[in-house]
Amino acid sequence: MCDGQAKVRRASQASWEAFIPSVYVSPGGPEPRAALPPHAVQQDGNSPGLHGTAQRLPRYAGVTALQGMQVRAVTRDLSKVEARRLPNVQFVKGDFDDLDSMRRVCSGMERAFLLTNSTERAEQQQIAFVKVARESGIRHIVKLSQLHADANSPGRFLRYHAAVEAAIRASGLTFTFLRPNLYMQGLLNFRHSIQQKSAFFAAAGEARISAVDVRDLADVAVAALTTSKRDNKIYSLTGPEALTFAGMARQLSAALDRTITFVDVPPEAMRGALADLGSPAWQVDGLLEEFAMYRRGEATEVQPGMQQALDRSPLSFAEFARDYAPLFA
Ligand SMILES: NC(=O)c1ccc[n+]([C@@H]2O[C@H](COP(=O)([O-])OP(=O)(O)OC[C@H]3O[C@@H](n4cnc5c(N)ncnc54)[C@H](OP(=O)(O)O)[C@@H]3O)[C@@H](O)[C@H]2O)c1
């Protein structure tokens, strides 16, 4: 158990690292303007998070869709994005806790892609942003929400996402809500454990989860921001199959050509590991609520969101494992 906890600690350290800049808004003008979703792919075909590691990553539609557009990408720390070169993207500094910075970010823009990490303040930050965006002339918000967002959910993350969705609807702005299941790329949080011990640990039991590849989310977000076909639509986005963590481990094993093992741990062990990492209690409780939902089978269903949004199938876990194998090797 101690060994397991240690790995959960290491893995989770990474889970709170930044994804990629959080709000993407686009300037107005005669040409279609778009915002940039997380993990959009660079012009060279590599994900921004995968510099020089995943040469086999295919190109995604988002790259083409962004050509000829002007995009503003927001981060609190510009030094973190120095190495990220993305087509037509201007990185600018902004903070949800500094509404003047968000007014500057939104000035002259038409559409915004909205995400923050899940913290106690996320609901307040996002709702404040919606007001600023509306006052600044933003017409359309594409919000990264979560599968089964619901004001009455037992999961706090799902409740805050529902509250933000309600605020966007109430604002009268055009909206598109992306409601993804667990990210396949979340397994990258366990990469040190997988690299060093060929194992990863979580309180997932035998839960089957239709995890989604964030590259699919990127494509849907770009599509929502660059055409009007997805205006006022909600997309529940999952992968094409529901796998247990043990099943994901088997597919990673095949991609890496060595055995990777998933080790189930009790929720309290996960809680202790996350708390030891310094994760705030609100987030730890939220994550445990998520894993309890997984164990109840509430993230199992395969949803038709990708087909509805882009008329194509979602990426499979096998494709994720193949493309990201260099990061776990
Ligand atoms: N992980 C999953 O499996 C999963 C599944 C479904 C839905 N989601 C949803 O995806 C969203 C992202 O979650 P995550 O864990 O991936 O988040 P994250 O990567 O930890 O954070 C996302 C971004 O939020 C920005 N941010 C945080 N505080 C900010 C502030 N005060 N001002 C400006 N930007 C701020 C950070 O940008 P900078 O650091 O660059 O400033 C960071 O890049 C959440 O809403 C979550 O509910 C996640």
The ligand as an SDF file (V2000), in Angstrom:
LIG
                    3D

 48 52  0  0  0  0  0  0  0  0999 V2000
   -9.0060   15.9310  -16.6830 N   0  0  0  0  0  0  0  0  0  0  0  0
  -10.0870   15.3050  -17.1380 C   0  0  0  0  0  0  0  0  0  0  0  0
  -10.1020   14.0680  -17.3190 O   0  0  0  0  0  0  0  0  0  0  0  0
  -11.3250   16.1150  -17.4600 C   0  0  0  0  0  0  0  0  0  0  0  0
  -12.4390   15.4660  -17.9770 C   0  0  0  0  0  0  0  0  0  0  0  0
  -13.5720   16.2180  -18.3160 C   0  0  0  0  0  0  0  0  0  0  0  0
  -13.5690   17.5900  -18.1250 C   0  0  0  0  0  0  0  0  0  0  0  0
  -12.4740   18.1810  -17.6000 N   0  0  0  0  0  0  0  0  0  0  0  0
  -12.5020   19.6250  -17.3960 C   0  0  0  0  0  0  0  0  0  0  0  0
  -11.3990   20.2100  -18.0460 O   0  0  0  0  0  0  0  0  0  0  0  0
  -11.0940   21.4380  -17.4210 C   0  0  0  0  0  0  0  0  0  0  0  0
   -9.6220   21.5610  -17.2950 C   0  0  0  0  0  0  0  0  0  0  0  0
   -9.2220   20.7230  -16.2430 O   0  0  0  0  0  0  0  0  0  0  0  0
   -7.6940   20.4440  -16.0330 P   0  0  0  0  0  0  0  0  0  0  0  0
   -7.5110   19.6720  -14.7810 O   0  0  0  0  0  0  0  0  0  0  0  0
   -7.1660   19.8570  -17.2690 O   0  0  0  0  0  0  0  0  0  0  0  0
   -7.1620   21.9100  -15.8030 O   0  0  0  0  0  0  0  0  0  0  0  0
   -5.6640   22.4350  -15.7920 P   0  0  0  0  0  0  0  0  0  0  0  0
   -4.9580   21.8970  -16.9450 O   0  0  0  0  0  0  0  0  0  0  0  0
   -5.0670   22.1860  -14.4630 O   0  0  0  0  0  0  0  0  0  0  0  0
   -5.9190   23.9970  -15.9390 O   0  0  0  0  0  0  0  0  0  0  0  0
   -6.4120   24.5400  -17.1300 C   0  0  0  0  0  0  0  0  0  0  0  0
   -5.9130   25.9310  -17.3150 C   0  0  0  0  0  0  0  0  0  0  0  0
   -6.5370   26.8050  -16.3860 O   0  0  0  0  0  0  0  0  0  0  0  0
   -5.7500   27.9680  -16.4030 C   0  0  0  0  0  0  0  0  0  0  0  0
   -6.0100   28.7430  -15.2100 N   0  0  0  0  0  0  0  0  0  0  0  0
   -6.1290   28.3020  -13.9460 C   0  0  0  0  0  0  0  0  0  0  0  0
   -6.3630   29.3450  -13.1320 N   0  0  0  0  0  0  0  0  0  0  0  0
   -6.3780   30.4540  -13.8990 C   0  0  0  0  0  0  0  0  0  0  0  0
   -6.5570   31.8320  -13.6410 C   0  0  0  0  0  0  0  0  0  0  0  0
   -6.7620   32.3020  -12.4070 N   0  0  0  0  0  0  0  0  0  0  0  0
   -6.5230   32.6850  -14.6750 N   0  0  0  0  0  0  0  0  0  0  0  0
   -6.2880   32.2410  -15.9390 C   0  0  0  0  0  0  0  0  0  0  0  0
   -6.1170   30.9550  -16.2530 N   0  0  0  0  0  0  0  0  0  0  0  0
   -6.1550   30.0770  -15.2330 C   0  0  0  0  0  0  0  0  0  0  0  0
   -4.3090   27.4820  -16.5140 C   0  0  0  0  0  0  0  0  0  0  0  0
   -3.6270   28.3290  -17.4030 O   0  0  0  0  0  0  0  0  0  0  0  0
   -2.1860   28.9670  -17.0730 P   0  0  0  0  0  0  0  0  0  0  0  0
   -1.5620   28.1170  -16.0050 O   0  0  0  0  0  0  0  0  0  0  0  0
   -1.4590   28.9420  -18.3660 O   0  0  0  0  0  0  0  0  0  0  0  0
   -2.4570   30.3570  -16.6240 O   0  0  0  0  0  0  0  0  0  0  0  0
   -4.4300   26.0960  -17.1100 C   0  0  0  0  0  0  0  0  0  0  0  0
   -3.7930   26.0050  -18.3470 O   0  0  0  0  0  0  0  0  0  0  0  0
  -11.8750   21.4640  -16.1000 C   0  0  0  0  0  0  0  0  0  0  0  0
  -12.9670   22.3060  -16.2330 O   0  0  0  0  0  0  0  0  0  0  0  0
  -12.3310   20.0350  -15.9440 C   0  0  0  0  0  0  0  0  0  0  0  0
  -13.5510   19.9290  -15.2340 O   0  0  0  0  0  0  0  0  0  0  0  0
  -11.3540   17.4880  -17.2620 C   0  0  0  0  0  0  0  0  0  0  0  0
  1  2  1  0
  2  3  2  0
  2  4  1  0
  4  5  1  0
  4 48  2  0
  5  6  2  0
  6  7  1  0
  7  8  2  0
  8  9  1  0
  8 48  1  0
  9 10  1  0
  9 46  1  0
 10 11  1  0
 11 12  1  0
 11 44  1  0
 12 13  1  0
 13 14  1  0
 14 15  2  0
 14 16  1  0
 14 17  1  0
 17 18  1  0
 18 19  2  0
 18 20  1  0
 18 21  1  0
 21 22  1  0
 22 23  1  0
 23 24  1  0
 23 42  1  0
 24 25  1  0
 25 26  1  0
 25 36  1  0
 26 27  1  0
 26 35  1  0
 27 28  2  0
 28 29  1  0
 29 30  1  0
 29 35  2  0
 30 31  1  0
 30 32  2  0
 32 33  1  0
 33 34  2  0
 34 35  1  0
 36 37  1  0
 36 42  1  0
 37 38  1  0
 38 39  2  0
 38 40  1  0
 38 41  1  0
 42 43  1  0
 44 45  1  0
 44 46  1  0
 46 47  1  0
M  CHG  2   8   1  16  -1
M  END
$$$$
